[in-house]
Amino acid sequence: MFDNVRMLGAISGLMKNKEKIAEATQRVRATLEAARLTGEAGAGAARAEVTGTMRVLRVELSPALVQGMAADEKTRALASSLVADAVNDAIRKAQERMRAEIDAEAKALGLEGLLGGQLGDMLGGKAP
């Protein structure tokens, strides 16, 4: 109960200074947009690079995988699965980075722990 009162007090204090919130939001947004995270699958046969805001920048396939895709339908299906796995791995890493950046800004603003498990839910998973 006292934690909730403390958090309400912190929120009230921040509402009085909206510039701090805007600055923190800008810092997080800039940091995440600049972040580049790479996910991979199939021991590197497929790689995906995303920004911290989860925008896919590129997908790379190993020459061996590309060569095999021309050979048969089974290899094309495998390649498709590997691409999806690599993108999902990169997105998971971006979610972790986003969670860490938001948590760091919340701590700097005196709101450490305020978002709790809700942040993890918003980002598609449980907070660590």
All heavy atoms as an XYZ file, in Angstrom:
927
protein
N       0.826     -1.186      0.000
C       0.000      0.000      0.000
C       0.874      1.255      0.000
O       0.617      2.189     -0.733
C      -0.930      0.002      1.198
C      -1.770      1.252      1.265
S      -3.012      1.083      2.543
C      -3.525      2.753      2.667
N       1.915      1.267      0.846
C       2.793      2.435      0.905
C       3.553      2.628     -0.406
O       3.851      3.753     -0.795
C       3.761      2.328      2.083
C       3.054      2.421      3.415
C       2.999      1.334      4.264
C       2.431      3.602      3.793
C       2.356      1.422      5.474
C       1.765      3.688      4.999
C       1.731      2.599      5.845
N       3.867      1.500     -1.079
C       4.523      1.610     -2.378
C       3.625      2.328     -3.375
O       4.087      3.148     -4.158
C       4.892      0.228     -2.919
C       6.086     -0.374     -2.200
O       6.842      0.395     -1.577
O       6.256     -1.601     -2.271
N       2.341      2.010     -3.334
C       1.393      2.666     -4.244
C       1.301      4.158     -3.956
O       1.236      4.970     -4.883
C       0.006      2.032     -4.146
C      -0.028      0.634     -4.721
O       0.816      0.269     -5.521
N      -1.003     -0.149     -4.311
N       1.303      4.520     -2.692
C       1.254      5.939     -2.322
C       2.521      6.639     -2.802
O       2.457      7.747     -3.356
C       1.076      6.102     -0.792
C       1.214      7.549     -0.382
C      -0.273      5.545     -0.346
N       3.655      5.982     -2.624
C       4.918      6.546     -3.084
C       4.901      6.736     -4.594
O       5.319      7.779     -5.116
C       6.077      5.638     -2.680
C       7.446      6.163     -3.105
C       8.579      5.219     -2.710
N       8.473      3.906     -3.293
C       8.924      3.583     -4.507
N       9.497      4.490     -5.255
N       8.798      2.361     -4.959
N       4.402      5.760     -5.315
C       4.348      5.846     -6.766
C       3.386      6.945     -7.223
O       3.675      7.677     -8.166
C       3.946      4.502     -7.358
C       5.052      3.489     -7.292
S       4.531      1.944     -8.032
C       5.638      0.810     -7.247
N       2.273      7.064     -6.553
C       1.331      8.137     -6.892
C       1.973      9.500     -6.668
O       1.775     10.427     -7.456
C       0.048      8.004     -6.089
C      -0.893      6.885     -6.525
C      -2.070      6.765     -5.558
C      -1.391      7.107     -7.937
N       2.747      9.623     -5.610
C       3.456     10.868     -5.342
C       4.472     11.172     -6.434
O       4.611     12.316     -6.871
N       5.172     10.129     -6.886
C       6.155     10.316     -7.952
C       5.476     10.734     -9.248
O       5.951     11.625     -9.955
C       6.962      9.035     -8.165
N       4.357     10.114     -9.558
C       3.610     10.476    -10.764
C       3.110     11.901    -10.665
O       3.204     12.682    -11.618
C       2.444      9.500    -11.005
C       2.992      8.136    -11.401
C       1.510     10.030    -12.093
C       1.945      7.049    -11.482
N       2.607     12.271     -9.514
C       2.123     13.633     -9.306
C       3.244     14.644     -9.528
O       3.054     15.674    -10.174
C       1.556     13.772     -7.892
O       1.202     15.099     -7.631
N       4.417     14.328     -9.006
C       5.563     15.211     -9.187
C       5.953     15.343    -10.652
O       6.299     16.418    -11.120
N       5.873     14.230    -11.391
C       6.222     14.275    -12.806
C       5.193     15.042    -13.622
O       5.542     15.706    -14.597
C       6.363     12.859    -13.364
C       7.649     12.158    -13.004
C       7.615     10.723    -13.496
C       8.838     12.875    -13.595
N       3.939     14.949    -13.231
C       2.899     15.669    -13.964
C       3.132     17.172    -13.909
O       2.739     17.903    -14.805
C       1.506     15.306    -13.439
C       1.126     13.850    -13.666
S       1.295     13.314    -15.370
C      -0.081     14.165    -16.098
N       3.790     17.608    -12.856
C       4.101     19.028    -12.728
C       5.235     19.437    -13.657
O       5.403     20.611    -13.949
C       4.470     19.366    -11.279
C       3.323     19.199    -10.312
C       3.776     19.440     -8.893
C       2.655     19.136     -7.916
N       3.116     19.225     -6.539
N       6.015     18.463    -14.099
C       7.156     18.764    -14.946
C       7.115     17.879    -16.193
O       7.874     16.931    -16.336
C       8.455     18.560    -14.179
C       9.625     19.176    -14.901
O       9.536     19.536    -16.061
N      10.732     19.279    -14.202
N       6.235     18.224    -17.087
C       6.032     17.421    -18.286
C       7.250     17.403    -19.198
O       7.422     16.483    -19.992
C       4.810     17.940    -19.048
C       3.522     17.739    -18.297
C       2.348     18.304    -19.055
C       1.101     18.182    -18.192
N      -0.046     18.825    -18.824
N       8.112     18.425    -19.072
C       9.303     18.463    -19.912
C      10.213     17.264    -19.650
O      10.811     16.724    -20.571
C      10.096     19.767    -19.696
C       9.394     21.007    -20.204
C       8.430     21.590    -19.187
O       8.660     21.427    -17.972
O       7.440     22.203    -19.612
N      10.324     16.863    -18.376
C      11.169     15.710    -18.053
C      10.650     14.451    -18.746
O      11.431     13.649    -19.252
C      11.220     15.484    -16.542
C      12.136     16.423    -15.811
C      12.242     16.021    -14.360
C      13.187     16.929    -13.608
N      13.316     16.557    -12.198
N       9.345     14.292    -18.742
C       8.755     13.121    -19.387
C       9.007     13.175    -20.889
O       9.383     12.174    -21.500
C       7.243     13.033    -19.094
C       7.019     12.797    -17.599
C       6.598     11.920    -19.902
C       5.581     12.900    -17.160
N       8.808     14.343    -21.487
C       9.033     14.492    -22.923
C      10.490     14.225    -23.278
O      10.787     13.555    -24.280
C       8.607     15.882    -23.377
N      11.415     14.724    -22.474
C      12.840     14.501    -22.725
C      13.187     13.021    -22.599
O      13.933     12.479    -23.418
C      13.682     15.320    -21.752
C      13.655     16.807    -22.014
C      14.301     17.611    -20.898
O      14.896     17.012    -19.971
O      14.214     18.857    -20.955
N      12.657     12.373    -21.580
C      12.921     10.945    -21.382
C      12.363     10.143    -22.550
O      13.025      9.221    -23.051
C      12.309     10.466    -20.068
N      11.183     10.502    -23.000
C      10.568      9.813    -24.131
C      11.428      9.968    -25.380
O      11.659      9.002    -26.107
C       9.151     10.361    -24.384
O       8.365     10.161    -23.209
C       8.481      9.660    -25.549
N      11.918     11.173    -25.622
C      12.776     11.426    -26.772
C      14.071     10.631    -26.682
O      14.538     10.081    -27.677
C      13.095     12.920    -26.900
C      12.046     13.707    -27.634
C      11.824     13.189    -29.030
O      10.888     12.423    -29.260
N      12.656     13.556    -29.958
N      14.667     10.572    -25.490
C      15.912      9.814    -25.311
C      15.693      8.337    -25.612
O      16.489      7.709    -26.313
C      16.460      9.984    -23.896
C      17.241     11.245    -23.672
C      17.987     11.207    -22.352
N      17.135     10.986    -21.199
C      16.519     11.944    -20.506
N      16.648     13.207    -20.879
N      15.777     11.653    -19.460
N      14.609      7.782    -25.067
C      14.318      6.367    -25.296
C      14.082      6.128    -26.780
O      14.635      5.191    -27.369
C      13.106      5.904    -24.460
C      12.632      4.530    -24.901
C      13.453      5.879    -22.983
N      13.271      6.958    -27.391
C      12.953      6.791    -28.812
C      14.230      6.856    -29.665
O      14.438      6.012    -30.543
C      11.964      7.863    -29.255
C      11.462      7.665    -30.678
C      10.383      8.660    -31.035
N       9.183      8.369    -30.263
C       8.456      9.291    -29.642
N       8.794     10.565    -29.699
N       7.382      8.950    -28.961
N      15.088      7.834    -29.418
C      16.319      7.979    -30.197
C      17.255      6.792    -29.982
O      17.842      6.269    -30.942
C      17.020      9.286    -29.829
N      17.389      6.368    -28.741
C      18.261      5.236    -28.434
C      17.772      3.970    -29.118
O      18.563      3.221    -29.706
C      18.342      5.014    -26.914
O      18.870      6.193    -26.303
C      19.216      3.818    -26.566
N      16.465      3.749    -29.062
C      15.918      2.535    -29.655
C      15.977      2.571    -31.177
O      16.242      1.547    -31.813
C      14.479      2.312    -29.187
C      14.335      1.957    -27.707
C      12.869      1.904    -27.307
C      15.033      0.645    -27.390
N      15.749      3.724    -31.766
C      15.816      3.813    -33.223
C      17.246      3.586    -33.706
O      17.465      3.000    -34.759
C      15.297      5.163    -33.719
C      15.178      5.253    -35.215
C      14.304      4.185    -35.866
O      13.220      3.871    -35.342
O      14.717      3.656    -36.916
N      18.228      4.007    -32.932
C      19.626      3.830    -33.315
C      20.132      2.408    -33.055
O      21.109      1.978    -33.671
C      20.501      4.837    -32.567
N      19.474      1.693    -32.162
C      19.923      0.344    -31.808
C      19.725     -0.608    -32.986
O      18.723     -0.546    -33.698
C      19.145     -0.168    -30.594
N      20.681     -1.477    -33.185
C      20.610     -2.508    -34.221
C      20.800     -3.846    -33.536
O      21.827     -4.081    -32.892
C      21.691     -2.309    -35.283
C      21.619     -0.971    -36.008
C      20.332     -0.872    -36.819
N      20.242      0.339    -37.595
C      19.530      1.410    -37.235
N      18.886      1.420    -36.075
N      19.444      2.460    -38.009
N      19.815     -4.718    -33.674
C      19.868     -6.023    -33.028
C      19.723     -7.100    -34.092
O      18.890     -6.982    -34.992
C      18.755     -6.131    -31.979
C      18.894     -5.025    -30.934
C      17.665     -4.177    -30.896
C      19.248     -5.588    -29.619
N      20.541     -8.127    -33.966
C      20.534     -9.193    -34.959
C      20.068    -10.484    -34.324
O      20.551    -10.891    -33.271
C      21.954     -9.385    -35.548
O      22.371     -8.148    -36.111
C      21.968    -10.458    -36.618
N      19.117    -11.119    -34.991
C      18.655    -12.436    -34.584
C      19.081    -13.435    -35.639
O      19.320    -13.067    -36.796
N      19.217    -14.682    -35.232
C      19.615    -15.689    -36.212
C      18.942    -17.012    -35.921
O      18.430    -17.254    -34.824
C      21.125    -15.834    -36.283
C      21.790    -16.370    -35.046
C      23.285    -16.563    -35.265
O      23.963    -15.621    -35.707
O      23.753    -17.673    -34.992
N      18.954    -17.851    -36.940
C      18.393    -19.195    -36.825
C      19.220    -20.121    -37.713
O      19.910    -19.669    -38.633
C      16.934    -19.205    -37.264
N      19.136    -21.393    -37.417
C      19.867    -22.373    -38.215
C      21.361    -22.153    -38.176
O      22.026    -22.231    -39.207
N      21.885    -21.871    -36.986
C      23.328    -21.645    -36.793
C      23.852    -20.562    -37.732
O      24.946    -20.651    -38.266
C      24.098    -22.951    -36.958
N      23.034    -19.536    -37.943
C      23.453    -18.408    -38.765
C      23.061    -18.519    -40.226
O      23.389    -17.639    -41.018
N      22.331    -19.559    -40.590
C      21.911    -19.710    -41.993
C      20.956    -18.587    -42.387
O      20.913    -18.174    -43.544
C      21.248    -21.063    -42.210
N      20.193    -18.098    -41.419
C      19.299    -16.957    -41.653
C      19.549    -15.945    -40.547
O      19.646    -16.300    -39.373
C      17.843    -17.401    -41.647
N      19.673    -14.687    -40.930
C      19.887    -13.605    -39.973
C      18.927    -12.474    -40.303
O      18.661    -12.208    -41.468
C      21.309    -13.060    -40.039
C      22.362    -14.037    -39.606
C      23.755    -13.444    -39.811
N      24.767    -14.460    -39.662
C      25.539    -14.593    -38.605
N      25.433    -13.764    -37.600
N      26.439    -15.547    -38.536
N      18.463    -11.813    -39.241
C      17.590    -10.656    -39.419
C      18.105     -9.540    -38.526
O      18.496     -9.783    -37.382
C      16.158    -11.006    -39.057
N      18.100     -8.329    -39.054
C      18.515     -7.166    -38.278
C      17.306     -6.249    -38.127
O      16.619     -5.938    -39.100
C      19.649     -6.419    -38.979
C      20.153     -5.241    -38.173
C      21.290     -4.504    -38.860
O      21.503     -4.691    -40.068
O      21.967     -3.724    -38.168
N      17.055     -5.832    -36.879
C      15.948     -4.929    -36.588
C      16.462     -3.762    -35.755
O      17.522     -3.842    -35.138
C      14.790     -5.635    -35.827
C      14.229     -6.792    -36.627
C      15.220     -6.101    -34.452
N      15.674     -2.687    -35.752
C      15.984     -1.573    -34.865
C      15.392     -1.881    -33.499
O      14.603     -2.821    -33.351
C      15.379     -0.250    -35.381
O      13.959     -0.345    -35.306
C      15.834      0.062    -36.789
N      15.728     -1.067    -32.528
C      15.146     -1.221    -31.196
C      13.655     -0.941    -31.182
O      12.964     -1.289    -30.230
N      13.148     -0.323    -32.255
C      11.710     -0.080    -32.370
C      11.039     -1.188    -33.179
O       9.902     -1.059    -33.595
C      11.417      1.287    -33.015
O      12.058      1.350    -34.287
C      11.896      2.421    -32.126
N      11.781     -2.262    -33.420
C      11.312     -3.481    -34.059
C      10.991     -3.333    -35.539
O      10.150     -4.027    -36.079
C      10.131     -4.075    -33.286
C      10.541     -4.564    -31.918
S       9.181     -5.169    -30.955
C       8.931     -3.752    -29.893
N      11.675     -2.430    -36.196
C      11.548     -2.293    -37.648
C      12.609     -3.180    -38.284
O      13.805     -3.062    -37.980
C      11.748     -0.836    -38.060
C      11.479     -0.592    -39.535
C      11.471      0.899    -39.866
N      12.632      1.613    -39.394
C      13.736      1.819    -40.120
N      13.821      1.362    -41.353
N      14.753      2.479    -39.616
N      12.180     -4.083    -39.156
C      13.108     -4.998    -39.812
C      13.902     -4.219    -40.854
O      13.320     -3.574    -41.727
C      12.363     -6.177    -40.479
C      13.341     -7.088    -41.216
C      11.578     -6.966    -39.443
N      15.226     -4.270    -40.735
C      16.104     -3.568    -41.666
C      16.553     -4.455    -42.814
O      16.649     -4.017    -43.954
C      17.338     -3.029    -40.934
C      17.053     -2.016    -39.833
C      18.323     -1.683    -39.084
C      16.424     -0.766    -40.421
N      16.891     -5.692    -42.486
C      17.345     -6.603    -43.533
C      17.286     -8.043    -43.047
O      17.270     -8.319    -41.850
C      18.741     -6.251    -44.005
C      19.814     -6.464    -42.989
C      21.136     -5.867    -43.469
N      22.033     -5.844    -42.337
C      23.133     -6.579    -42.253
N      23.495     -7.345    -43.233
N      23.883     -6.525    -41.177
N      17.252     -8.917    -44.019
C      17.294    -10.355    -43.784
C      18.387    -10.910    -44.677
O      18.469    -10.560    -45.854
C      15.937    -11.021    -44.118
C      16.026    -12.530    -44.005
C      14.835    -10.481    -43.209
N      19.247    -11.717    -44.101
C      20.340    -12.343    -44.859
C      20.179    -13.853    -44.815
O      19.835    -14.416    -43.776
C      21.696    -12.017    -44.230
C      22.107    -10.589    -44.288
C      23.449    -10.358    -43.598
O      24.119    -11.337    -43.191
O      23.820     -9.191    -43.465
N      20.451    -14.481    -45.941
C      20.440    -15.941    -46.026
C      21.816    -16.399    -46.466
O      22.433    -15.777    -47.344
C      19.383    -16.412    -47.023
C      17.947    -15.970    -46.747
C      17.037    -16.441    -47.867
C      17.470    -16.490    -45.414
N      22.289    -17.485    -45.891
C      23.605    -17.999    -46.273
C      23.552    -18.490    -47.723
O      22.499    -18.929    -48.205
C      24.028    -19.138    -45.348
O      23.231    -20.282    -45.609
N      24.677    -18.414    -48.423
C      24.704    -18.898    -49.812
C      24.252    -20.355    -49.943
O      23.544    -20.705    -50.890
C      26.171    -18.731    -50.215
C      26.668    -17.618    -49.349
C      25.935    -17.795    -48.040
N      24.624    -21.176    -48.989
C      24.231    -22.590    -49.054
C      22.713    -22.740    -48.967
O      22.118    -23.553    -49.681
C      24.911    -23.371    -47.936
N      22.094    -21.945    -48.109
C      20.641    -22.018    -47.972
C      19.962    -21.530    -49.240
O      19.017    -22.149    -49.735
C      20.183    -21.193    -46.767
C      18.696    -21.226    -46.459
C      18.219    -22.643    -46.173
C      18.393    -20.324    -45.268
N      20.469    -20.444    -49.796
C      19.889    -19.906    -51.035
C      20.027    -20.919    -52.162
O      19.080    -21.143    -52.930
C      20.553    -18.562    -51.414
C      20.112    -18.105    -52.791
C      20.233    -17.512    -50.367
N      21.181    -21.542    -52.250
C      21.414    -22.538    -53.294
C      20.453    -23.718    -53.133
O      19.883    -24.198    -54.099
C      22.859    -23.010    -53.241
C      23.339    -23.703    -54.479
C      24.840    -23.911    -54.421
O      25.375    -24.257    -53.369
N      25.514    -23.702    -55.536
N      20.255    -24.133    -51.897
C      19.352    -25.253    -51.640
C      17.895    -24.918    -51.915
O      17.108    -25.788    -52.273
N      17.539    -23.637    -51.772
C      16.150    -23.227    -52.013
C      15.757    -23.466    -53.466
O      14.602    -23.769    -53.755
C      15.957    -21.752    -51.659
C      15.946    -21.504    -50.171
S      15.988    -19.753    -49.699
C      14.961    -18.949    -50.872
N      16.714    -23.328    -54.364
C      16.411    -23.539    -55.774
C      16.198    -25.023    -56.076
O      15.552    -25.357    -57.063
C      17.535    -22.986    -56.638
N      16.705    -25.873    -55.227
C      16.679    -27.308    -55.492
C      15.320    -27.953    -55.236
O      14.842    -28.737    -56.050
C      17.752    -28.006    -54.680
N      14.689    -27.615    -54.097
C      13.443    -28.325    -53.800
C      12.537    -27.542    -52.851
O      12.970    -26.614    -52.164
C      13.753    -29.706    -53.218
C      14.452    -29.644    -51.885
O      13.759    -29.606    -50.859
O      15.703    -29.619    -51.869
N      11.306    -27.964    -52.827
C      10.276    -27.309    -52.012
C      10.566    -27.460    -50.509
O      10.312    -26.549    -49.730
C       8.894    -27.899    -52.338
C       7.758    -27.268    -51.583
C       7.604    -25.780    -51.888
O       7.876    -25.365    -53.019
O       7.213    -25.037    -50.961
N      11.102    -28.585    -50.105
C      11.397    -28.824    -48.686
C      12.412    -27.797    -48.170
O      12.261    -27.266    -47.069
C      11.916    -30.248    -48.495
C      12.148    -30.634    -47.059
C      12.568    -32.088    -46.952
C      12.844    -32.444    -45.513
N      13.287    -33.830    -45.366
N      13.418    -27.506    -48.951
C      14.428    -26.526    -48.545
C      13.840    -25.120    -48.519
O      14.177    -24.318    -47.661
C      15.646    -26.584    -49.484
O      16.122    -27.928    -49.536
C      16.766    -25.689    -48.987
N      12.936    -24.813    -49.460
C      12.268    -23.500    -49.444
C      11.430    -23.347    -48.180
O      11.423    -22.287    -47.552
C      11.410    -23.311    -50.698
C      12.228    -22.959    -51.916
C      11.362    -22.559    -53.097
N      10.582    -23.666    -53.647
C      11.066    -24.582    -54.481
N      12.321    -24.522    -54.864
N      10.292    -25.536    -54.943
N      10.746    -24.405    -47.774
C       9.947    -24.359    -46.547
C      10.856    -24.179    -45.331
O      10.538    -23.416    -44.414
C       9.109    -25.626    -46.414
N      11.985    -24.857    -45.325
C      12.956    -24.712    -44.233
C      13.471    -23.271    -44.186
O      13.557    -22.665    -43.122
C      14.121    -25.682    -44.406
C      15.301    -25.487    -43.440
C      14.859    -25.761    -42.005
C      16.462    -26.369    -43.831
N      13.804    -22.724    -45.340
C      14.309    -21.349    -45.403
C      13.271    -20.380    -44.859
O      13.598    -19.463    -44.100
C      14.695    -20.988    -46.835
N      12.036    -20.563    -45.227
C      10.956    -19.701    -44.746
C      10.851    -19.762    -43.227
O      10.720    -18.734    -42.553
C       9.635    -20.128    -45.389
O       8.567    -19.389    -44.878
N      10.942    -20.955    -42.701
C      10.889    -21.139    -41.248
C      12.087    -20.484    -40.562
O      11.940    -19.842    -39.511
C      10.852    -22.633    -40.927
O      10.892    -22.851    -39.545
N      13.264    -20.619    -41.154
C      14.458    -20.012    -40.578
C      14.377    -18.491    -40.597
O      14.792    -17.829    -39.640
C      15.716    -20.488    -41.317
C      16.104    -21.947    -41.097
C      17.286    -22.322    -41.983
C      16.414    -22.226    -39.639
N      13.842    -17.927    -41.666
C      13.683    -16.472    -41.732
C      12.746    -16.009    -40.625
O      13.032    -15.051    -39.907
C      13.175    -16.023    -43.119
C      12.741    -14.572    -43.095
C      14.257    -16.240    -44.169
N      11.624    -16.685    -40.471
C      10.678    -16.323    -39.408
C      11.325    -16.434    -38.037
O      11.166    -15.548    -37.186
C       9.432    -17.210    -39.482
N      12.078    -17.501    -37.820
C      12.750    -17.681    -36.528
C      13.790    -16.583    -36.280
O      13.905    -16.076    -35.164
C      13.421    -19.058    -36.449
C      12.428    -20.201    -36.346
O      11.228    -19.941    -36.069
O      12.852    -21.363    -36.548
N      14.535    -16.216    -37.303
C      15.547    -15.174    -37.155
C      14.896    -13.829    -36.849
O      15.359    -13.079    -35.983
C      16.405    -15.080    -38.421
N      13.813    -13.505    -37.551
C      13.104    -12.248    -37.296
C      12.539    -12.246    -35.883
O      12.666    -11.248    -35.149
C      12.000    -12.006    -38.351
C      11.096    -10.854    -37.949
C      12.621    -11.752    -39.714
N      11.947    -13.340    -35.469
C      11.404    -13.414    -34.113
C      12.493    -13.292    -33.057
O      12.286    -12.655    -32.014
C      10.611    -14.713    -33.922
C       9.287    -14.682    -34.648
O       8.693    -13.626    -34.832
N       8.830    -15.844    -35.074
N      13.651    -13.862    -33.308
C      14.777    -13.741    -32.381
C      15.230    -12.283    -32.273
O      15.472    -11.770    -31.183
C      15.931    -14.634    -32.841
C      17.098    -14.655    -31.865
O      16.860    -14.720    -30.626
O      18.251    -14.610    -32.325
N      15.314    -11.611    -33.405
C      15.723    -10.202    -33.399
C      14.677     -9.342    -32.684
O      15.028     -8.446    -31.915
C      15.929     -9.712    -34.830
N      13.420     -9.610    -32.907
C      12.352     -8.847    -32.245
C      12.382     -9.078    -30.735
O      12.200     -8.148    -29.953
C      10.981     -9.182    -32.853
C      10.886     -8.563    -34.247
C       9.837     -8.704    -31.961
C       9.648     -8.952    -35.026
N      12.642    -10.300    -30.319
C      12.753    -10.590    -28.883
C      13.877     -9.766    -28.267
O      13.730     -9.168    -27.198
C      13.004    -12.083    -28.650
C      13.156    -12.472    -27.177
C      13.641    -13.909    -27.011
N      14.860    -14.209    -27.736
C      16.095    -13.819    -27.363
N      16.257    -13.097    -26.273
N      17.162    -14.159    -28.072
N      15.005     -9.684    -28.967
C      16.129     -8.885    -28.482
C      15.758     -7.400    -28.434
O      16.142     -6.687    -27.504
C      17.360     -9.103    -29.358
C      17.954    -10.492    -29.191
C      19.107    -10.722    -30.141
C      19.668    -12.127    -29.972
N      20.767    -12.391    -30.910
N      15.013     -6.940    -29.428
C      14.572     -5.543    -29.439
C      13.624     -5.269    -28.276
O      13.686     -4.205    -27.650
C      13.892     -5.207    -30.769
N      12.752     -6.215    -27.965
C      11.845     -6.053    -26.819
C      12.621     -5.966    -25.516
O      12.303     -5.146    -24.653
C      10.850     -7.221    -26.751
C       9.814     -7.179    -27.839
C       8.967     -8.435    -27.874
O       9.419     -9.520    -27.519
N       7.724     -8.279    -28.297
N      13.647     -6.801    -25.388
C      14.478     -6.752    -24.182
C      15.185     -5.403    -24.070
O      15.269     -4.832    -22.991
C      15.503     -7.890    -24.196
C      14.885     -9.256    -23.993
C      15.871    -10.397    -24.205
O      17.046    -10.146    -24.556
O      15.459    -11.554    -24.034
N      15.697     -4.909    -25.194
C      16.377     -3.607    -25.189
C      15.390     -2.500    -24.831
O      15.692     -1.609    -24.050
C      17.004     -3.353    -26.554
C      17.617     -1.972    -26.725
C      18.906     -1.780    -25.913
N      19.974     -2.603    -26.370
C      20.868     -2.264    -27.295
N      20.825     -1.080    -27.837
N      21.806     -3.094    -27.648
N      14.187     -2.565    -25.399
C      13.175     -1.561    -25.110
C      12.833     -1.567    -23.622
O      12.769     -0.519    -22.979
C      11.901     -1.822    -25.929
C      10.820     -0.776    -25.729
S       9.321     -1.135    -26.655
C       9.898     -0.913    -28.325
N      12.653     -2.736    -23.068
C      12.335     -2.873    -21.643
C      13.457     -2.268    -20.791
O      13.204     -1.522    -19.851
C      12.130     -4.342    -21.294
C      11.733     -4.578    -19.841
C      11.531     -6.058    -19.537
N      10.436     -6.606    -20.312
C      10.549     -7.576    -21.219
N      11.728     -8.113    -21.477
N       9.509     -8.022    -21.873
N      14.701     -2.559    -21.155
C      15.844     -2.044    -20.394
C      15.932     -0.524    -20.486
O      16.193      0.150    -19.482
C      17.144     -2.683    -20.887
N      15.713      0.035    -21.670
C      15.783      1.491    -21.846
C      14.666      2.188    -21.064
O      14.904      3.204    -20.412
C      15.694      1.860    -23.325
C      16.889      1.433    -24.143
C      18.175      2.120    -23.735
O      18.140      3.283    -23.266
O      19.238      1.487    -23.870
N      13.476      1.660    -21.130
C      12.349      2.268    -20.408
C      12.566      2.160    -18.908
O      12.334      3.114    -18.165
C      11.014      1.631    -20.834
C      10.694      2.040    -22.279
C       9.880      2.053    -19.898
C       9.514      1.317    -22.888
N      13.039      1.000    -18.466
C      13.305      0.830    -17.035
C      14.383      1.800    -16.552
O      14.275      2.360    -15.459
C      13.719     -0.612    -16.725
C      12.556     -1.591    -16.781
O      11.391     -1.139    -16.838
O      12.816     -2.808    -16.777
N      15.423      2.013    -17.366
C      16.499      2.933    -16.976
C      15.965      4.365    -16.876
O      16.297      5.091    -15.932
C      17.645      2.868    -17.982
N      15.143      4.780    -17.816
C      14.573      6.133    -17.765
C      13.606      6.264    -16.592
O      13.586      7.291    -15.914
C      13.861      6.480    -19.075
C      14.804      6.801    -20.204
C      15.652      8.035    -19.975
O      15.243      8.958    -19.233
O      16.746      8.103    -20.558
N      12.818      5.225    -16.337
C      11.891      5.261    -15.201
C      12.673      5.401    -13.896
O      12.284      6.177    -13.014
C      11.025      4.007    -15.180
N      13.778      4.681    -13.789
C      14.611      4.774    -12.591
C      15.180      6.179    -12.444
O      15.172      6.754    -11.362
C      15.735      3.741    -12.653
C      16.599      3.712    -11.418
C      17.648      2.612    -11.505
C      18.482      2.584    -10.243
N      19.470      1.497    -10.277
N      15.657      6.756    -13.551
C      16.222      8.103    -13.511
C      15.180      9.148    -13.112
O      15.508     10.154    -12.496
C      16.824      8.456    -14.870
N      13.925      8.874    -13.439
C      12.840      9.804    -13.091
C      12.218      9.506    -11.728
O      11.257     10.144    -11.332
C      11.754      9.753    -14.175
C      12.161     10.294    -15.541
C      11.089      9.977    -16.573
C      12.418     11.791    -15.474
N      12.768      8.507    -11.027
C      12.242      8.159     -9.712
C      11.012      7.280     -9.769
O      10.248      7.212     -8.807
N      10.819      6.590    -10.880
C       9.647      5.729    -11.045
C      10.031      4.262    -11.137
O       9.296      3.464    -11.714
C       8.883      6.135    -12.309
C       8.319      7.543    -12.309
C       7.737      7.870    -13.661
C       7.279      7.694    -11.217
N      11.157      3.903    -10.578
C      11.635      2.529    -10.644
C      10.570      1.576    -10.119
O       9.995      1.778     -9.051
C      12.912      2.379     -9.820
C      13.540      1.019     -9.932
C      14.861      0.956     -9.187
O      15.137      1.841     -8.371
O      15.600      0.010     -9.440
N      10.285      0.539    -10.893
C       9.316     -0.464    -10.482
C       7.876     -0.068    -10.706
O       6.972     -0.859    -10.475
N       7.633      1.138    -11.170
C       6.256      1.596    -11.345
C       5.527      0.773    -12.380
O       4.379      0.412    -12.198
C       6.237      3.072    -11.750
C       4.854      3.673    -12.009
C       4.036      3.650    -10.736
C       4.972      5.086    -12.524
N       6.199      0.463    -13.472
C       5.531     -0.238    -14.545
C       5.411     -1.731    -14.279
O       4.526     -2.379    -14.805
C       6.268      0.016    -15.861
C       6.319      1.488    -16.269
C       7.184      1.647    -17.501
C       4.947      2.035    -16.512
N       6.298     -2.271    -13.481
C       6.227     -3.664    -13.074
C       5.979     -4.617    -14.212
O       6.501     -4.460    -15.299
N       5.142     -5.612    -13.973
C       4.828     -6.620    -14.974
C       4.028     -6.079    -16.126
O       3.972     -6.687    -17.181
N       3.387     -4.945    -15.961
C       2.592     -4.374    -17.043
C       3.468     -4.067    -18.249
O       3.048     -4.232    -19.385
C       1.893     -3.100    -16.585
C       0.850     -3.339    -15.529
C       0.275     -2.034    -14.999
O       0.698     -0.955    -15.377
N      -0.695     -2.151    -14.119
N       4.689     -3.611    -18.026
C       5.582     -3.313    -19.134
C       5.884     -4.574    -19.927
O       5.800     -4.583    -21.145
C       6.881     -2.685    -18.638
C       7.910     -2.372    -19.722
C       7.334     -1.416    -20.739
C       9.157     -1.829    -19.103
N       6.190     -5.632    -19.234
C       6.465     -6.898    -19.923
C       5.264     -7.375    -20.733
O       5.403     -7.848    -21.849
N       4.076     -7.192    -20.194
C       2.878     -7.576    -20.916
C       2.700     -6.720    -22.172
O       2.325     -7.215    -23.234
C       1.643     -7.459    -20.028
C       1.652     -8.476    -18.889
O       2.399     -9.461    -18.978
O       0.910     -8.264    -17.911
N       2.967     -5.421    -22.048
C       2.836     -4.522    -23.191
C       3.820     -4.894    -24.286
O       3.535     -4.734    -25.463
C       3.079     -3.060    -22.783
C       2.000     -2.471    -21.945
S       2.210     -0.722    -21.526
C       3.907     -0.367    -21.706
N       4.973     -5.399    -23.914
C       6.008     -5.734    -24.876
C       5.906     -7.168    -25.362
O       6.757     -7.639    -26.089
C       7.397     -5.493    -24.261
C       7.691     -4.054    -23.881
C       9.035     -3.963    -23.204
C       7.636     -3.151    -25.086
N       4.868     -7.861    -24.966
C       4.642     -9.196    -25.487
C       5.270    -10.308    -24.688
O       5.465    -11.399    -25.199
N       5.583    -10.073    -23.448
C       6.154    -11.122    -22.624
C       6.224    -10.684    -21.185
O       5.863     -9.576    -20.848
N       6.630    -11.570    -20.349
C       6.757    -11.270    -18.930
C       8.025    -10.455    -18.682
O       9.044    -10.692    -19.314
C       6.808    -12.545    -18.104
C       5.564    -13.384    -18.235
C       4.420    -12.755    -17.479
C       3.204    -13.652    -17.561
N       1.982    -12.970    -17.367
N       7.938     -9.513    -17.775
C       9.129     -8.764    -17.391
C      10.059     -9.699    -16.653
O       9.635    -10.545    -15.888
C       8.752     -7.568    -16.501
N      11.388     -9.580    -16.892
C      12.329    -10.488    -16.228
C      12.412    -10.239    -14.748
O      12.093     -9.213    -14.248
C      13.660    -10.186    -16.916
C      13.526     -8.877    -17.594
C      12.052     -8.629    -17.775
